[in-house]
Amino acid sequence: MSLPPLATVADLNTHLQTTLPTPQAELAIRRASARVRSYTRQVLTFVAGDTIEVPGGDRVLRVPQRPLVVDGDNPLTVVELGDFGGLDLTLTEDVDFTRLGDELTRGTPSWWNTRLMGWPYNRVRGVWAPRVRLTYSHGYTEVPDDIMDVVLALATVNVSNLLGLRAESIDDYSVTYATETVGNAHLTKDQKDELRSYRLGAFSVAQS
């Protein structure tokens, strides 16, 4: 799937207060966007109706891509998958589970032999099935400013040294590039700190 960039050519031109050749600017932004997505493990831009399978097994399931978007145009469908030919079970929000932000919490039944706020009577109560299929929408319709700031900073480094040279000279003029401008731009520690709140933790729910 081709993902949209996290900034536009116009954004980069405004940031640099100049006008770059469009192909050069697009390449720099694409590379910077890939760096940010790789670090955060997030798509970040809006995706509607994404269907995935995720591991369950705990009481709380956190959706892999954030933020979770649920409204009239973007319904959330949650299905617990039956093992070894067992029946799949489509769940109902506020009946079988509750939603708070990006977390889905499996409920505990009010009565032993009903599925109200919990699994069917022959399953462990209040715990998600081993496999859960989600159909959900996620991401931002507008890229947050702090993410765009990092993308533009990386793109600026990318256009400052497109050939990845350590040093170059023309006649009597010579320049030595800083290490961080050699090759594709990498995130600095400060930039990683800025993006940390968007980053999917290594031990969070992972897409199967």
Solvent accessible surface area in square Angstrom, and as a share of the most:
residue,aa,sasa,rsa
1,M,182,0.81
2,S,111,0.71
3,L,60,0.30
4,P,69,0.44
5,P,73,0.46
6,L,1,0.01
7,A,3,0.02
8,T,75,0.43
9,V,35,0.20
10,A,68,0.53
11,D,40,0.21
12,L,0,0.00
13,N,28,0.14
14,T,104,0.61
15,H,93,0.41
16,L,48,0.24
17,Q,164,0.73
18,T,67,0.39
19,T,115,0.67
20,L,27,0.14
21,P,81,0.51
22,T,70,0.41
23,P,101,0.64
24,Q,44,0.20
25,A,0,0.00
26,E,86,0.39
27,L,67,0.33
28,A,0,0.00
29,I,4,0.02
30,R,146,0.53
31,R,62,0.23
32,A,0,0.00
33,S,3,0.02
34,A,58,0.45
35,R,70,0.26
36,V,0,0.00
37,R,29,0.11
38,S,86,0.55
39,Y,30,0.11
40,T,0,0.00
41,R,97,0.36
42,Q,6,0.03
43,V,24,0.14
44,L,4,0.02
45,T,14,0.08
46,F,72,0.30
47,V,26,0.15
48,A,67,0.52
49,G,47,0.45
50,D,39,0.20
51,T,77,0.45
52,I,13,0.07
53,E,62,0.28
54,V,1,0.01
55,P,65,0.41
56,G,21,0.21
57,G,42,0.40
58,D,94,0.49
59,R,130,0.47
60,V,67,0.38
61,L,2,0.01
62,R,93,0.34
63,V,0,0.00
64,P,3,0.02
65,Q,26,0.11
66,R,26,0.09
67,P,40,0.25
68,L,21,0.11
69,V,37,0.21
70,V,45,0.26
71,D,76,0.39
72,G,84,0.81
73,D,130,0.68
74,N,18,0.09
75,P,94,0.59
76,L,30,0.15
77,T,56,0.33
78,V,2,0.01
79,V,12,0.07
80,E,0,0.00
81,L,9,0.04
82,G,9,0.09
83,D,61,0.32
84,F,212,0.88
85,G,83,0.79
86,G,37,0.35
87,L,158,0.78
88,D,76,0.39
89,L,36,0.18
90,T,83,0.48
91,L,12,0.06
92,T,69,0.40
93,E,56,0.25
94,D,100,0.52
95,V,50,0.29
96,D,0,0.00
97,F,3,0.01
98,T,57,0.33
99,R,87,0.32
100,L,149,0.74
101,G,54,0.52
102,D,28,0.14
103,E,71,0.32
104,L,0,0.00
105,T,30,0.17
106,R,0,0.00
107,G,3,0.03
108,T,73,0.42
109,P,11,0.07
110,S,68,0.44
111,W,158,0.55
112,W,159,0.56
113,N,112,0.57
114,T,51,0.30
115,R,86,0.31
116,L,66,0.33
117,M,45,0.20
118,G,0,0.00
119,W,18,0.06
120,P,32,0.20
121,Y,140,0.53
122,N,114,0.59
123,R,65,0.24
124,V,105,0.61
125,R,108,0.39
126,G,3,0.03
127,V,41,0.23
128,W,1,0.00
129,A,1,0.01
130,P,74,0.47
131,R,101,0.37
132,V,0,0.00
133,R,81,0.29
134,L,0,0.00
135,T,43,0.25
136,Y,1,0.00
137,S,2,0.01
138,H,2,0.01
139,G,3,0.03
140,Y,60,0.23
141,T,120,0.70
142,E,143,0.64
143,V,26,0.15
144,P,30,0.19
145,D,111,0.57
146,D,53,0.27
147,I,0,0.00
148,M,47,0.21
149,D,85,0.44
150,V,3,0.01
151,V,0,0.00
152,L,14,0.07
153,A,34,0.26
154,L,3,0.01
155,A,0,0.00
156,T,38,0.22
157,V,36,0.21
158,N,3,0.01
159,V,22,0.13
160,S,56,0.36
161,N,10,0.05
162,L,74,0.37
163,L,149,0.74
164,G,24,0.23
165,L,62,0.31
166,R,122,0.44
167,A,57,0.44
168,E,60,0.27
169,S,77,0.50
170,I,114,0.58
171,D,143,0.74
172,D,151,0.78
173,Y,135,0.51
174,S,79,0.51
175,V,44,0.25
176,T,93,0.54
177,Y,37,0.14
178,A,51,0.39
179,T,102,0.59
180,E,104,0.46
181,T,21,0.12
182,V,52,0.30
183,G,32,0.30
184,N,40,0.20
185,A,2,0.01
186,H,114,0.51
187,L,26,0.13
188,T,64,0.37
189,K,152,0.64
190,D,102,0.53
191,Q,25,0.11
192,K,75,0.32
193,D,63,0.33
194,E,85,0.38
195,L,0,0.00
196,R,124,0.45
197,S,100,0.64
198,Y,37,0.14
199,R,70,0.26
200,L,17,0.09
201,G,35,0.34
202,A,78,0.60
203,F,206,0.86
204,S,37,0.24
205,V,29,0.17
206,A,60,0.46
207,Q,109,0.49
208,S,103,0.66
